[in-house]
Amino acid sequence: MARLPLKLILGRALLYSVLLAALVVAEVFLLIWLKPPWLRPALQMTAGLVAINEALLLAPVFAATAIMARFEKRSVFSCGLSGPKPFRNLTGGLFCGILALSYLMLLLLGGGLALTHLRGLSALEILGQGAAWLGVSWLIGFTEELAFRGYLLQTLARGMGFWPAALLTSLLFAALHITNAHETVIGIMNVFGAGMILCIALKRSFSLWWSIGFHAGWDYAENFIYGTHDSGQACAGALLNTLPRGPLWLSGGLAGPEGSLLGLGVEVLVAAGLYIFLRPRTSLT
């Protein structure tokens, strides 16, 4: 893809960011005015509450992306949603996300850095909660990948090159996690690393679908399968209940597994795996 003047792409990226921020702020003020009954703090997030939250975030993200795409006279699907074999990439990413988090949990549990036990859900509850959290996890992955590695990353890449754009958007991705409950420096480093992994996946597949699947799989394993904290928040309806044990820098503490230093090692392995197994594409700058 041909490079565009840096001033032009920075202007477009800024316009997208301002538009997205304005839409989110407008939505927040609307919710404050409406005062829906579910808008209250909760000790544990349910699949329903997370679904509402992500749907409310997806609306401005998709709207801002669609507006900018129309402004440039192209389809919203050109922002990473029109890549080849979307279902294969989505499911492949989902499997790898679950596998990566499971490997990290194996290290934590095997090293005595976490304790876990079954929550005692019935078979019907396992099916219902499992399906609900799977849908919610895909929604989370779709929303956040479109926001950070959709129009924003791909526009910046057209002016400054892919890797500087990847670094910039991953730093932004990490910065927006700083205010999460119980967040740590290591946790923020892991979020930055995750952002870079998802950028690599986009670069190799020329599609957001693998990244969406991986993002969803990682969150699904945290929120439902293992029942860990996810960015400082516990979730209801999980199959297992897992709590940290030992030093925070190794166990992750209440930030969750992504707050563990071991997570950085797992991310390096995932990045290496992407270069080995994910088919490369040459369509991104």
N, C-alpha and C positions, 0 to 999 in steps of 0.2 A: 504494500500500500504506500502511495506517495506521501512524503512528509509535507506537513502544512506549516506555515509560519508559526513560531512559538507564541507570539503575542495573540494570534488568532485562537489557537487552541486553549491558551490560558484564559482568554476571555470567555470562551464557550464553557470551559470547566467551571469557572467562577459563576457564570450565569446559571448553570445547572445547579450548583451548590446553593446559591441564593434562592432560586426557585424552589428547590426541595425544602430548604429551611423554612421559607415562608409558608409553604403548604403544611408542613408539620406544625408550626406555631399556630396557624389558623385552626387546624384540627384540634390542638390542645385547648385553645380558648373555647372552641365549640363544645368540647367535652366538659369543660369546667362549667359552662353555662347550662348544659343539659343535665349534668350530675346523674349519670346512669348508675343504677344500684351496684353494678359490679366494679365501679371505679373506686376501689378502696385497697389499702395495703393488705397483703395476705402473708401468713407465715410460710405457706407452701403454695407454689403455683400449680394450678390444675391445667390439664390439656385445654379445657374450654377457655380459661382466662388467657393463656398464652396464644391461642388461636385468635381471639379477639384483638389482642395487642398487636400481633403480627399482621393481621388483616388491615388494621388501622395504619400500620407503618407501610405496608405494601401499596396502599392507595396513593399516597403522595410520591412514593418512589416510582411507581409505574407511570403516574401522570407526568412527573418531571421528565422522565425518560422519553415518553411519547411526544411531549411538547418539543423537546430538543431535537428528536429524530425528525419530526415533521418540519421544524425550522430548517433542517439541513436537507429536506426533501428525500428522506429515506424512511424505511420501515422501522418500527420499534424493535422488530425481531432481528434487525441487523446488529443490535448491540449484544451479540453473543448468544441469542436464542434461536438462531437458524443454522447452527452447526450440524454436521453429519451425525447420523445414528443417535438421536437424543435419548431414546429409551435405553439403549445399551450403555451410553455414557452415564446416564442418571443412575441406573441400577449398579453399574460397576463402581461408581463413586460411592454409592451408599454402602456397598459391601466393604470397600476399602476403609471408609470412615469408621464403621463398626469394628473392623479388624484392628485398625490402628489404636483406637481407644481401648479395645480388649487387651492388646499387647501391653499398653501402659498400665492397665489394671492388674495384669498378671505380674508385672514388675513390682507394683505397689503391694499387692496382697502377698506375693512370694517373699518380699523383703520385710514383711511385718509392718508396713507403713499404712495399712488400711484393714478394717474389719468389716465383714459383710454377713448378712443373713437374709433369708427369705422373709417377705412381708406377710405371707400367708394369704395371698389373693386366691380366690376361687378360679377354676378353669374359665368360667364365663367372664370374670373380671380381667383375667390375663388377656383374653382375646379382645375384649372391649377397650381396655386401657392401652394394650399394645397397638391396636389399629388407630386409636385416637392420637397417641403420641407419634406414631409414624407419619400421619397426615400433618400434624403440627410441625414436626421436624422438617419435613419437606417445605412447608410454608416458610419456616425460619431461613432455611438455606436459600430458597428462591428470593426472598426479600433482601437479605443481606448481600448476596452475590450480585444481584441486579443493581443494588445501590452503590457498591464499592468497585466491583469488577465488571460492571456493565458499561454504561455510557461514559462514566467518569474515567476509568482506567483506559478504555480504548480510545477515547478522545485525546487524553494526555499523551498516549503512546504515539499518536500521529504527529506530534510536534517535538517531543523531547526524547523519543525512543522508548521501547517497551520497558527496559529494566529501570531507568529512572522513574518512569511512571508507576511501576510496580512498587518500588521503594516508597514513593510518596504516598500512594493510596494505602499501603500496608501500615505506614506510620499513622495515618489518619484513622485507620481501622483500630489500631492499638490504642490511640489516644482517646477514642470514644468509649473505651472499656475502663478507663481509669476510675470513673466514679462508681463502678460496680461494688457492691458490698464485699468486704473482706478481700479486695483485690491486692495483689502484691507486685513487686518489681518483676519477679520471675514470671508471674502470670501475664503481665503486660508483654514481656519478651516472648512468651509462648504465643500470645495473640498475634504479635508481629510476625513470628515465624509461620503461623497458620495462614496469615494473609499472603505471605510470599509463596507458600505451597500452593494455595489456590490460584495465584497468578501464574505459577509454573504450569499448572494443569490447563489453564486457559491458553497459554502459549503453545503447549504441546498438542492440544486437541482442537484449537480454534473454536471453542464452544464453552459456554458457561455450564452445560449440563453435568459434566463430570464434577465440577466444583460444587454445584448445587447438591449433588448426591453425596459427596464426601462430607460437606458441611452438615447435611441432614443426618448422615450416618453417625458422625461423631456426637452430635447432640442427642440422637435417639439412644445411643449406648449410655450416655451420661444420665439422661432424664428418665428413661424407662428401664433399660436392662439392668444397670448397676445401681441406679438410685443415688448417684453422687450429687454433690453440689455442682451447679453449673453457673460459673461467674458469680459465686457467692449466694446463689438462690437454690433452695431445696424444692423438689417437685413431688407432688402427690401422685399416687397410683402407680408407683414403680414396682417392678418385679422383685428387686432386691433393695436393701437399705445398707448403704456403704458409708462408713465414717472414717475420717483420717486418723492416723496414729503416728506419733513420733514428731520429729522436727518439721516445722512448716515448710522449709525450703525443699524438703524431700517428699513429704506427704501431700503437699499442696494446701493443707489446712482447709478452711471453709471456702476458699476460692474454688476448690474442686481439683481434680487431677491435672487440669491445665495450669495449676499453680505450682506444680512440682518441677524441679530441675530435670527429672527424668523425662519430662515431656519434650524438652529440647532435643534429647537424643532420639526419641521416637520421631520427631519432625524431620530430623536429618535422614533417617531411614526412609521415611515416606518420600522425601524429595528425591533421594537416590532412586527409589522404586519408580517414580514418575519418569525419570530419564531413561530407565531401562525398559519399562514395559509400555508406557503410553506413547502411542504413535505421534511423531512430531508433525507439526504443520508449519508452513512458512508464510502464512497470510498476514500475521501480525508483525508490526515493525520491530 
